[in-house]
Amino acid sequence: MGTDGEPLVEGAHDADAAPGFRSLLTWPLAILFMITTGIASASAVFVWDRRPESPSAVDIGFADDMSAHHSQAIDMSITYLSNGGTPFLRHMAEEVLIYQIGEVRDLQAALAEWGEDGADENAMGWMGMPVDEYAQPGMATPAELGALERARGAELDDLFSRLMIRHHAGGGHMAAYTGEHARIGRIRDLATTMARGQASEIVELGNWRTDQGFDPVEVSDLPQ
C-alpha cells in the first residue's frame, strides 16, 4: 500500500519517474523506420529503372530501318577501301566502318531486347513515308552500286563522295526525326548523335569536293 492508502502498482509511475526513458525507446524505432523506408524506396527505384522498355513504332522502325541504311554505307565504304587510294576519302570510309558498325550492333541489340526480329521489308511507315527498305532516302540504286564497284581513280572519288553525301542526308533526316519522336531515351540520344555526325560529314565531304574541283552535290530532293 502507498502512504495515502492507494495500492502500490509496480511500474505505475515509471514513465513519470524517468521521462527520458520512453524517448530513448522511440529512437531505435524511428531509426529502424527510416532505414526500412530508405531500403523500400531504393528497391522501388531499382525495380523502376530496370522495368521492361516499351518501345514505340518510332523506336522499333528506326532501329530496323537505320540498320539497313547503315549496312549500305558500310558496303560502299568497304568498296572504296578496296579500290580507292585518296587519303581523305579512305579516312572517311574508315570512320563509317568504325561508327556505323557499332551503331548497327546497338540497334540490333535493342531489337533483340524488345523481341523484334527486324525482318520487315517495309520502311519508314513510322514516319508516315512508307517505302521499300532499300528505297529509303539517300540509298544508292543497284546501278549506282555497280558503277561504284567498277570505278577507279578520280571517277571512284567523285562517285563515292557523291553517293555518301546523299546517303548521309537521307539517314540524317531519319535520325533527326527519331531524336525528336522516339520514346526510349537511349534511342533518342543515339539518333541525335547520328544526325549531328552525318551532318558534319556532309560538310566535310562537300568542302573536299569543292577543293578538288568536283561539282557540288544537290541534296535538295532529299528530306532535310
C-alpha positions, 0 to 999 in steps of 0.5 A: 500500500502507498502512504495515502492508502492507494495500492502500490502498482509496480511500474505505475509511475515509471514513465513519470519517474524517468521521462527520458526513458520512453524517448530513448525507446522511440529512437531505435524505432524511428531509426529502424523506420527510416532505414526500412523506408530508405531500403523500400524506396531504393528497391522501388527505384531499382525495380523502376529503372530496370522495368521492361522498355516499351518501345514505340513504332518510332523506336522499333522502325528506326532501329530496323530501318537505320540498320539497313541504311547503315549496312549500305554505307558500310558496303560502299565504304568497304568498296572504296577501301578496296579500290580507292587510294585518296587519303581523305576519302579512305579516312572517311570510309574508315570512320563509317566502318568504325561508327556505323558498325557499332551503331548497327550492333546497338540497334540490333541489340535493342531489337533483340531486347524488345523481341523484334526480329527486324525482318520487315521489308517495309520502311519508314511507315513510322514516319508516315513515308512508307517505302521499300527498305532499300528505297529509303532516302539517300540509298544508292540504286543497284546501278549506282552500286555497280558503277561504284564497284567498277570505278577507279581513280578520280571517277571512284572519288567523285562517285563515292563522295557523291553517293555518301553525301546523299546517303548521309542526308537521307539517314540524317533526316531519319535520325533527326526525326527519331531524336525528336519522336522516339520514346526510349531515351537511349534511342533518342540520344543515339539518333541525335548523335547520328544526325549531328555526325552525318551532318558534319560529314556532309560538310566535310565531304562537300568542302573536299569536293569543292577543293578538288574541283568536283561539282557540288552535290544537290541534296535538295530532293532529299528530306532535310 
